[in-house]
Amino acid sequence: MAEKESGFWTRILTDYRVIALIIFLLLSAILIWPGYSNGQPTSHLKFGLDFEGGSWVRLKLINQTGSNQSITDGQMEQTKNIMNAKLNALGLSDIPIKTQRDSSNNAYMYIQFAGKNISEAMQVLGTQGQFEMRIQSNGNESEHILYGNDVAGQSAAQDPNNQVWGVSIRLTSAGAEKFHEVASKYPIVNDPNNHEIIFLLDGVEFHRAPLDRDLASKLMTSPQSQGFAMTGTGDAGYQKAKLISAQMSAGALPFGVDMAGSGQVSALQGSQFKTVAIIALVLAQLAVGGLMYFRYKEPRIIIPMFLTSLFELFILLGFACNPFVPWEIDMPSMAAIAAVIGTGIDQLIIITDEVMTTGRTPTTKRILQRMTQAFKIIFASAATVIVAMIPLYFLGFGTLSGFALTTIIGVLIGILITRPAYGKIISEIINK
């Protein structure tokens, strides 16, 4: 009997599908990483406005050039980067910004402000980003040179002489005069490192570097309208140059914007929503357990099914904590999780019923045939759901996109990770 038990667990724990499930569970635990801080439980789970409170704003981008051409995807991304740089400069990091289109090909930005009411959000969006250039005068002190209205243009560029990336800056004639007047007061040629040029946006420093020796020499004698702020070599230098160029443009979006919609959730209301959502998920999981019991009434079948459902939820929450996808758990995401739990149980029942129809003394070939039949049904169902959710993800505004993304990821986790592992486990149990 002991040898039979040992063989049973060995066959399960050495199967590649079960091993993959265990790996994803461990990875999810690392990503979520629950702990305690000031006596309160903490985790890396990120909750949206529905649960944390805050406001959202949807802005329609308007082409003010007089051209009838639509705003391109590249221009939308440029506008998003400029807005993101502006918000970061105002001390608002991790603000979700999405660019989207409607059925008429109009371009929009959807921005969420966690912890801010709608009036505060509008104040932030209405603040004009002010670029300022200063020079280090003595120690940590600095002197003003010019503001953004003296900059005629800027762009990320590569110096053809030494292949160094940087930002090419073109000044107005008045700006060139101001730069010459202030910079020539300091030993920028002989002591450039102690007289660096400082870039600020709304009073917040975002770049500083000494002047190029050739440019410094020319500035000592006459105004210069063209400058180059070096950022480094390779891809890192290029990315930094693009960021600085965007930050210099912050507050001056390339397109006009119209308010297309807004809303807010209070912190108290968000906390209540979170409590209700958690209770709803617990009740959904208990309902699933009850359904399993009334259908099979066998613990050896009910326990693996129930645990598989929990594992799927845990891996989905782990994915929500990954640092590469800006994903926040909101009310539509919770609704999608509940839907994923339901469809997941349907598929587990299909697998279980197919395996149980092989009889009390099934052969390996017979089990494989029934499992293949079950997974054909499951993959067809999953493909239908994913195809239906993809347009919703790209065309949906904010909440609908979150619902679609959660559903797609949940379905993929099921068909690629948890269902195959469950199929192996239940077939071994039935065949035991």
N, C-alpha and C positions, 0 to 999 in steps of 0.2 A: 504493500500500500504506500509506503514511504517513497519507494522508487517511482511509483506512478505519479504521486504529488510533485516530486522533484522534476520529473519530465514535463509535467503540465506547466509549471512556472518557468522552467528553462525555455520551453518553446515560446512562451509569451514574451518574456523579458529580453530574449535575444532576437526577436523579430524586428526588422528595420523600421516598420511602421510604428510599433510601440516605442522603440528607441527615439524616433523622431518626435513623438508626442511628449516624451519625458524631457527631451532637450528644449522644446518650445515652452513647456511649463516652467522649467528652471529659468529660461531666458525672460519669461514674463515676470517671474518673481523678482528678478534683478532689476527689470525696468520699472516695475511698480514700487519696489523697495519700501514697504511700510515701516514706519518707525514712530518714535515719540519725540515731541518737542514741547517743552513747558507743560508737561503732563497731558498733552493732547496727541491723539494719533495723527500721523502725517503720512503722505505718500506722494508719488510723482503724478498722480492723476490730475488732469487739467480740466476744470469745469468751466462751461461757458456762462453767458449772461443769465440764462434761465435759472442757474443755481447760485451764482455768485453776486448777481445784481449788477447793474450798469446800463449802458445805452448802446444803440446801434444807429448808424446813419448810412443811407444809400444815396450816392451822388451820381448824377448823370453827366457824362463828359460831353462838352459842347465844342464843336469845331468853330472857332471864331475867326478863321482866316478868310471866310467868304467862299471857301471851296466846298463843293458838294461831295467831295470824297469822304468815305467813312474813315473813322479812326482805326488804324491798323492794330494788330496784336502787339507789335513791337512798341508802338506809341503808347498803348495801354500799359505795358510793362514798365516803360520809362516813367509814366505818370505815377504808377504805383511806387516805384523806387524813390521818386522825389518826395512823395507824401510820406513814405516810410522814414526817409532821412529826416524830414521835418519833425515827425513825431518823436523819433529817437533823440533829436537835438533838444526837444522840449522835455526830455526825461521820461518819455512814455515808450518803454521797450515792450516787445512781445505783443504788439497790437495787431490782431489779425486783420489783414487787408486782402480782399478778393476782387479780382477783375472779372466781370461777367458781361454777357450780351443777352439781349432779349430776342424774340422772334423777328423783330424788325432790324436787327443788327446794330441797335444802339449800344453804346459802351457805358458800363457802370463800374463804380467802386463801392464795395460794401465794407464798412469799417465798424469794428466793435470796440467799445471802451468799457472794460471791466472796472467796476467801482466808481464810475462817473455818471452823473445824471445827464440828461439831454442838454441842459443849458451849459454845463461845463464842457461837454463834447463839442457843442457848437462854438464855444469860445476858443477852444483849441484849434478847430478847423478854420476859424476866422482870423487867427493870429497870423500876421504876415511874417514869414521867415526873413530875418534881416542878417545879411552877410556883412561881416566886418573884417578888415585886415589891419593887424597891428604889428609893431616891431618891438622886440625885446630891447629895453633901454638900459636897465641896470638891475642885475640879479633877476628877481621874479617880477619886476616892474615892467610895464610896456607902454608904448605910446600909440595912439590912434593914427592910422594912415588914411584909410578910405572906407566907404560903405559900398554895398552891392550896386548902387546906381552908377558907380564909376567903373563897373566892369561891363565891357561891351559884349563879352562872350567867353566861353570856356568849353573845353572838351578834353576827354582822355586821349592822349597821344603818346607816341614813342619818339624819343630824340634820335634822329637819323645818324648822329655822330657816334654815340656810345651805346645805342640800343637800350637805353634806360626809359622805363615808363614814367609818365607823370601827367600833369594837367597843364595844357597850354592855355594861358590866360591872356586875353586881349583887353586893354584898358582904354577908356575914352581919353581924349586929350586932357581933360580936367583931371582925370584919375592919374594919368601919367605924370602930370605936374605935381600932384600931391605926393605920389610915391617918391619922386626925385627929391622933393623938398624935405621930407621927413627922413628918408633913408640916408641921404648924404650928410646928415648930422652925426652919423655914427661910423665907427671904423669897420664897415661891413666887408671890406676887402681883406684886411689884415687879421680881424678877429670875428669871422662870420659865425662861429658856434655860440658866442655869447650875445649875438644880435640876430636871433632867428626871426623869420617872418611867421606870424601866428594867424591862423584862420579861425574865425568864430561864427557860429550861427545862433542868433538870439542870445548872445552873451556866453555861449558854451563853446569851449575850444574843441575842435575836431581834427586839427592838423597843424604841425609846426615843422619848419626845416630851415637850415641856413640858406642864404642866397648863393646861386651859382657864381663862381668867381668872375667869369666874363661879364655876366649881367651886373654884378656889383660894381665892377670897374666902370662900366658905361653909365650906371646911375650916378656915380660921383660927379660926372661932368655934364650930363644932359638927361632930360626925361626919356623914358622908354615905354612904349605902348604895348610891347609884347614881352611876356614872361613865361617861365616854365617851372612849375613846382614838381620836383622829382619825387617819385614814390617807391622806386625800386625796380628790380629786374624780374623777368619771368612772369608767370601767371599771378603770383602774389602782388607784384607791382602793378599789373594791369587791373586787377580787381580793386585795389586800393585807389587807383586813379579814377576808375568809374564811380566809386563811392564818393570821393571828394567832389567830383564834378556834379554828382546828384545833390550833394549837400550844399554846394554853392548855389544851385538852382532852387533850393528849397524855398517854398513860399511863392515861387513864380512858376506855377504849373503851366505846361505847354497848352492846356486847353481850359476853357471855362467850365464851371460846374453849376448844376442846378440841383436843388434838394428834391430827390425823388421819393423819399420816405424816411421815417425815423421812428424810434420807439425806445422804451426803457422799462427796466424791472428793478424794483427796490431790493435792497439787501435782505430785508425781512421776508419779502415775498419769495425771493430766490431760495432762501434757506428752507422755507415751507415746501417749495416745489421739490427740492432735493429730498426731503424727508418722505414726501408722498411717492416720488419716483422709486426710491429704494424699497419702500414698503410694497409697491406694485411689482417690482422685480422679484422680491421674496415670495409674494403670493403666487406669481406666475410660476416660479420654480416649484413651489409646493403643489400647485395644481398639476404640474407635469408629473410630479412624483405620484400623486393620487391616480392620474390616468394610467401610469405604468402598473400600479398595484392592481387596479380593477381589470386590466387587460390580461396580465400574466400571472399575478399572485405567486410568483416564484422569486425569492430574494436573489438567487444566483443570476437572474436576468435583470431584475429591477435595479440592483446596486450598480452594475457596470453602466447601464443606461443613464441612471441619475448622475453618476460621477462623470460620465462623458459630457453630459450637458453642462455641468459645472466647469469642467476643464475648458470647454469651448468658450464659455463666458470669461474665464480667467485669462485665456490667451488673447481674447479680443480686447480686454482692458489693458493687458500688457502692451499690445500694439498701439493703443491710444497714448501710451506713455513714451513711445519712441521719439528721439530728438530730431528725426529727419522729416517727419510729417506734422505740420501745424494743425493738430486735431484736438478740439475741445469737446468734452462730453456735455451736451445740452439736452433739452427735452426731446427734440426729434431723434437724437441719437439713442436716448433711453427707449423710445418707442420702437426704434429699429432693433435694439437689443432684444426687446420682448418678442418681436416678430421673428428674429433669428432663433430664439429659444424654441418657439412653436414649430417653425419649419424644420429645425434640427431634430426635434422629437419625431416628427413625421418620417423623416428619413431613417432614423434609428429603428423605428417600428418596421419600415420596409425591409431593412437589412435583417432584423431579427426574425420576421415572419418568413422571409425567403430561406434563411438557414434552418428554421424549425421544420419546414416542409420536406426536408431531406430525410426525415424519419429518425427512429431511435438508434439505428446502426448505420449512419451515413458513411459513404466512402469519401476519400479526399477529393476525388474527381467530381463527385456529385455536389459536394460543398462548394467547390470552385465554380461550378456551373451556376448554382443558385446565387452565389455572391456576385458573379459577373452580371447576371440578370438584374440584381438589385442595384448595382452601381450604374448600369445603363439608365435606369429610371432616375436615379439621384442626379447624375451628371446632366441629363436632359432638363430636369427641373431647375437645377442650379444655373445652367446656361440661360434659361428663360428669364430668371430673376435678374441676373447680371445685365443682360441685354436691356431689360426694361429700366434698370437703375442708371445706366451710363448717361442717357440724355438728361435725366433728372439731375445728375451730379453737375453736368456742365452748364445746364440752362437754369437750374434752380437757384434762387437767391437765398444765400445764408442758411436758413433752417432746413430747406429742402435738400440742399447739398449735403448737409450733415447726416440726414436720414439716409440718403443714397449711399454715401461713403461707408457708413456703419454697416448697412445691409450687404454691400458688396464684399467688404472685408470679412464680415461674419460668415457669409456663404463660402468664401474661398478657404477660410480656416476650417470649416466643416468638411468640405469635399477633399481637401488636400492633406489635412492633419488628423482631425478627430475621427471622421468616418472610417478611413482605412484602418486605424488602430482598433476602433471598436469592432470592425468586421473580423479582425484576427482574434480578438479576445472572445467574442461571442461564439465564433465557430469552434474555438478550443473548449469553451464551456459546454456547448451542446454535444460536442463529440466526446466529452469526458466520460 
